[in-house]
Amino acid sequence: MPGLLRTVAARSSTVLRGYTITQKASIYTRPPKDTIGAFETAVGMGLFSLAILGPSGWILAHLEDYKKRE
């Protein structure tokens, strides 16, 4: 019985879904229009690291305050 249900489900799923739409990725193989300099790279990496490590650093710095029950 499970084999029959699996066969019916496999055949009817394509009918119920209808036509599938094929999507194409827009990948460009040209070089970039503007180059990113060292300063922009350093600022971007600094801000990303601050955004990721900042909250965890704040929590670790104030860990004793969180342990107190008031």
N, C-alpha and C positions, 0 to 999 in steps of 0.2 A: 504493500500500500504506500509506504513512503516513497518508493521509487516512482510510482505512478504520479504522485503529487509533485515530485520534483520535476518530472518530465513536463507535466501540464504547466507548472509555474514557469519553467524555462521558456517554453514556447509562447506563452501568453504575455510574458513580460515585455518582449520586443513589440508586440502589438499594442499594448497599453501605453508604452512610453511614447510612441509615435516616432516622428522623424527626429534624428539626432542632428544637431548643428555642429559643424566642425569649426573650431576656432583656430586661428593662426596667430602665433606669437609675432609681435612686431620687434624683431631683432635687427639692429642696424650694424653693419660691418664697417662703417666709415670711421675714421678717426674723430675724436671729439672736436667741437667747434672751438672751445676755449680750454686751455690747460689750467689745471689747478696748481697753484704755487705751494711752496713749502709753508708759508705763513697760514694760508687757509687750511691746509692739512693739519697743522699743529693745533689751530684753534678748534677745528671740528673734532679731532681726537680728544682734546682736553675737555670739551663740553660733553662729549659722549661718556667719557670716563667719570666726570663729575656727576652726570645724571644717573649713572649706574652705581657708582661707589658712594655717592653722597648720602643717600638715605640709610644705607647699611652702616656707614661710618657714624652717622648721627645716633643711631640706635646703640651701637657699641660704646660710644662715648658716654651715653646717658643710661647705661645698663643698671647701674646702682640705683638710680632714681626709679626705674621701673620695678625693681625688686621690692621697694618699700611698700607696705600696705598702710594706707591712711584712711 
